[in-house]
Amino acid sequence: MVGAGTLMILLGLYALYRVMAERETISKTWARIFVFAMALPYIANTFGWIMTESGRMPWAVYGLLKIEDAVSPNVSIGAMWLSLIGFVVIYGVLMVADVFLMRKFAIAGPADADAPVTGPETPETDDAPSLLGIEG
């Protein structure tokens, strides 16, 4: 977690340096590094959570509830597996959707920089009746 955070800070400082030095081009190697660096926040978050939760037992209250007494007899192993598999499937689908959308918009690239910036396009003549009954 700390390593991923440090790496994100260093990459951000390098990018800031490139912007401040007005260097608009970047090598293919650095471009690939920055693309793969998009996963660093997810990695840092996940490993930080795993590190935090594996070292403690949040369901047990220190000094009041022993770990032996904190076990729920009503939750079966099947129910536990079902909820674990459910969470893995849901987060897997969300990850696939996230990667699909990021890839789609990365391939599309930025909007045309030479085109004038205007509002939403509206037709010159609107033959549709007004919803408010006002003639335009």
Secondary structure, DSSP 4 states (H G I P E B T S, - for coil): -HHHHHHHHHHHHHHHHHHHTT-----HHHHHHHHHGGGHHHHHHHHHHHHHHHT--TTSPTTTS-TTTS--TT--HHHHHHHHHHHHHHHHHHHHHHHHHHHHHHHH-SPPTTSPP------SS--SPPTT----
